[in-house]
Amino acid sequence: MSWKTSSTIHDKPGVNDIAVAILNWNGIHYLQEFLPNVVANSENDANIWIIDNGSEDNSVQWVEQHFPQVNILLNGDNYGFARGYNEGLRRIDAKYFVLLNSDVEVTQNWIPPVIQFMERDQMAACQPKIRDYNRREWFEHAGATGGFIDRFGYVFCAGRIFDAFEKDAGQYEDNKEVFWASGAALFIRSDAWDEVGGLDEDFFAHMEEIDLCWRLKNKGYRIGACGQSTVYHVGGGTLDKLNPFKTYLNFRNNLFILVKNYHDGSLWWLLLRRMLLDGIAGIRFLSEGKLSYTRAVLRAHGSFYRQYRTMCRKRETLSINRTPNRCGWYKRSIIYDYYFLKKDRFNKLDPSDFHHS
């Protein structure tokens, strides 16, 4: 697949222009394992911050003792991913925020290529390549090499479509424009973050970065994935990858983002089709003996219906005051192409089936 790649290089911003922010809640084991790596590979390029969500495991004291150069912000409680970052980042002054999961191992020189790409191509948000920490040559679930969305609102990544993961063989070394960037290692301009109001706190966790990116896209901003920077993500640091509660959040929050951001046709018609497709998913879980996952889908729809009016009110306040940017929108059904046409690799998808602007 061919995507736009740029070549002009700008000088990198200074250390004080970039803030790497790690949200922590009782995660001392992850901080002990990964913070030394983050400090060693980041402190020459950025200031490092810990935003703590009311931890009770002495993780704050451990950071203060072992890494006094790391800045610490204290939230009063466990606010979840969305509110936790919103509360913390409003107290940080920087041109670029980097939202970094506590279970991410970074690599040498991981920050400059992303910032250079964002500067020269005017990206509002961007992610590096994300590989699996435990299977290091394979792409990881949460973002892989950049996110896309299909006509029914189902999301997928270059390097990972549903449960089909690709091995990194250098096929995604380019910088490209995508539809959404992963919250596991999300670079974002602070002015763009402020303009759209940060993360939606009604999501609590999961898919809130996709909602954020879609709101940016609806205002004409560009989202990127940088192929010259790599990080390794454990995944499941808060919830296991296969977890009924995560299934509940993903199904519910996916419906939330559609109501808030979809303006390309009849929202009611789209939601009716989603009800059918989600129902099929619930039946499939049941046929596999995963009753708790079927219940999770039902709970997700119940919660969505109860909060539907709230999402509609948010939809009304999200003005689209520029030409929406639909680059990375897949015009077909990824479910049909994956399960019926066996297109289980990103490079099997036809580039003409994507919006490129």
N, C-alpha and C positions, 0 to 999 in steps of 0.2 A: 504494500500500500504506500502510495506516495503522499507525503505531507510537506508543508512549507518548512524549510530550514534556513536559518539566517547565518550571517557570517561576520557582521560588524561587531567589534568588541569594544565595550566601554570600560573605563576604569571602575574598579569595584568600589562600592561605598565603604566607609570606615567602620570600625568595630562598633561604635556607638549608634550606627544606623541600623544594625541588625540585632534582633533579640530572639535567641532560641529559648522558647518557653516550654517547660515540661510540667504537665499537670500530674500531681501525685496524690494518691489516697491510699494510705497504709501499704505503700509499695517499696518498703526499705530493701527487700530482696532484689527488686529490679534496679533501684538506685545503686546498690552496692555492686551489681554486676555491670551496669551500662553507663553510669554517670562518669566514671574515670575515662572511659573511651570518648564520651561526648566532650568532656573538658579538653582532653589532649588534642582532639581533632577540630575543635571549634573556637577555642578562646582567642586565637589570633585573628579570627574573622568576625566574632560576634560576642555580645554579652550574653551570659547564660543565666536563666531564671528558673527557679522552682516555684510553681503555684500550688500551694498545698490546700487540699480540700478537707481540712479538719482531721488530719491523720492522728492516730493514737498508738502508733507502733515505733515511736522514737526516730522516724525517718528524718524529721526536720533537724533534730539534734545531731544525727549522724552526718548530715550534709554540713551543718555549721562547724562540726569538729574536723572533718576531713577535707572540705572544699570551701574555705572561707571566702574565696573569690566568687563563688556562686551566689547570686542574689536570691532572696527568699521572700515570697509574698504569702500571707496567711489568709485563707478564706475561713469563715466561721463554721462551716459545716461541709458535708459532702454534697455539693451542688450538682454532681454529675459532670459530664464532659462539657456540655454547652454552656451552662451558667458558670461553671468553674473557670473556663477560659474567659468568658465575658467579664467576670469580676476581676480577674487578674490582669488581663491585657489593657483594661482601661486605666491601669496605674503604671503602665510601661510606655515610655516615650521612645519610639524608634520609627524609622522609615519602613522597615520590613519586620514582620513577625514571622517566626518559624514555629509552628505548633508541632512539637515532637513527642511521640508516645514514649513513655518511660521504658518500654521494652524494645527499643530500637538501638541497634549497633550502627554507628556511622563509620565512614571511611575517611581517609586522609583527603583533604581538599574537596570535601563534599559540598561546601557552601558556595564558593566562588562561581562554579559553572552555572548554577541555578540562578544566582543573582545577575550574572552577565546576560544570560538568556532573557530574563525578565526585563532588564533594562533596555536591551537593544530591540526586543520585539514587543515592548510595552504590554507585557503580561501582568494582569492583576494578581494572579495566583499561579502556583506551579508546584510540582512534586518531582523528586528524583525517582530513579528506578528503585523499586522495592522488591528485594529478594527475600526468600524464606530463610530465617536464621538457622533452622534445623536441617534444611535441604538447600544448601547454600548456592547451588547452581540453578535453582528453580525460582520462578517468580512467586511472590506471596499473594495471598487472597486479597488483602486490603489495599488495592490500588495498582499492583503490578507495575505497568509502565503507562498508566494514564487511563482515565475512565470515560465511558461512553454511555449512551442511553438510547433505547429503542422507541418505536412509535407508541408503545403501550406503557412506557415509563419504567421498564425493567433495565437495570444497569449491569454493565459488564466492563471488562478491562482488556486492553492490549496485553497479552500474556496470560490472561485467565478469563475463561468464559464459563460461568457456573463452576462446576467441579473439575473442569479440564485445565490443568496447569501446564504452562510451557517451560521448557528449560531455556535458560538464557544462553543463546548461541551467537549473540551479537546482532540479532535481527531487529533490535529496537535501540540502536545507538544514536539515532537522530533525535533532534529536538523537534517536538511537534505540538500543535494545538489540539486540545482535547475538550471534552464537555465538562468533566469534573476531575479534580485532583484529590488524592487521598488525604484524610485527616491524620494519618499516622506520621506523616512528615510533610506538613503543608506550609509552604512559603506564601505569604500574602502581603501586599502593600497595606500599610496601616490606614491610609486614607480611603482605600476601597473598603476595607473592613468596617471603618466608621460609617461610610456612606450607606451601607446596606444594614447596619445595625448588628454586626457580628453574627453569632450563632443563635438559632431559634431555641430557646430554653424549653419549649414544650416537647422537644424531641427527647430530652434527657440524655440519650446516647444512641449512636448508630445512624448513619446517613445524614446527619446534620451538615456535614461538609458538602454533600451533594446539593442539598437545599441552598447552602451558602453560595456555591459555585453557580447554580442555576439563577439565583437572584442577581449575581454579577453579570451573567450572560444576558439576562433580560434587560440590563442597562447598557449592553454593548461591549462589555469588557471581554478580554481574552484570557483563557485558562491554558496552561502549558504543562508539558511533561518533559523533563530534561534527561536525555539519554547519556550524558557525560558524568552524572553523579549517581552513586549507588549507596543504599542503606540496606540493612538486614533487620527484618521485623520478626519477632517471636510470634505475635498474634495470639489472641485470646487472653491477653493480660488482664482484662476486666471480666470477660465472659469467654468460655470456650467457643471455638468456631462452630461446633455443633451443640447448640444449647437452646431449649424451648423458649427461654426468655429473650434471647437474641433473635430467634425466629419471629417472635411476637413483635419486637421493636422494629425489625426490618420490614415486615409486611405493613405494619401500621404507619411507620414513618415514610415508607414509599408512597402510600396514599396521601399523606400530608403534603409531600413535595409536589404531587400532581395538582392538588387543589390550589396550592399557593402560586404555582409557577406556570402551569400549562395554559397557553393562550393561542394554540395553533389550530383549534377546531372546537367542537362541542365537548365540553368537559363532562357533561352527563353521559354522553355516548361512550367516552373513554372510560369512565368509572364503571359503567355497566359491563363493558368488556373485561375490565380488571376483576370485577366480582366473579365472573365466569372463570377466568384463568386462575384466580386465587383459590376458587372452589375446587378446581381440578388438582391444584397443588395439595390442598388439604386431603382430598381423596387419595392421592398418591401416597402421602405420608401414612394414611390409614392402612393402605394395602401393604405397606412395608412394615406394619406393626408399630409405627411411631405415633401412638395415640396422643401423647403429650404435645407433639408438633402440630397435629390436627387441631387440638384445642388452642394452641398458640395462634394459629391462623384465625380461628373463630373469635378469640379474645381481641386480636388485632383489629378485626372489622368492627367489633362492638365498641372498642375504644375510639376508633375513627369516627363512627357515627355520632358518638356522644360529643366529640370535639369538632364535628364538621363545621358548625357555624363559626366557631373560633377561627378555623383555617380560612373560611370564606371572608371573614372580616380582615384577616391579614392579607388575603389576596387583593382586597379592595384598596389597601394602603400601599401596596407594592407597585408604585407607578412605573410604567415602562416609558421613561422619558428620552430614550434613544432607540435606535434600530436594534432589536434583539439580535444577538449573535448565536446562531444555531450550529456552529461548527462542532462536529462530533456527535450530532444527532443521527441515529441510524433509522432510515426510513422504513425498514422492514421489521418483522417480529424476530427477535433474537431467539425466543423460545422455539418457534417453528424451525428456524434455520439450524439450531443446535440439535434438537431432538429428532427432527424428521429429515433434514437434509444433511445431518452429520457434519455440520461446519463447526468443528470443535477447536479450531485455531483461528486467531484473529486474521492471519494473512489469507485465510480461505474466504473471507468476506469481500464482496465486490466494492472497491473504492467509490464507484458511482452511486452506491446505495447510501452514502453518507452526505450530509450537508457539509460544505466546506467554507461556509461564511454565514 
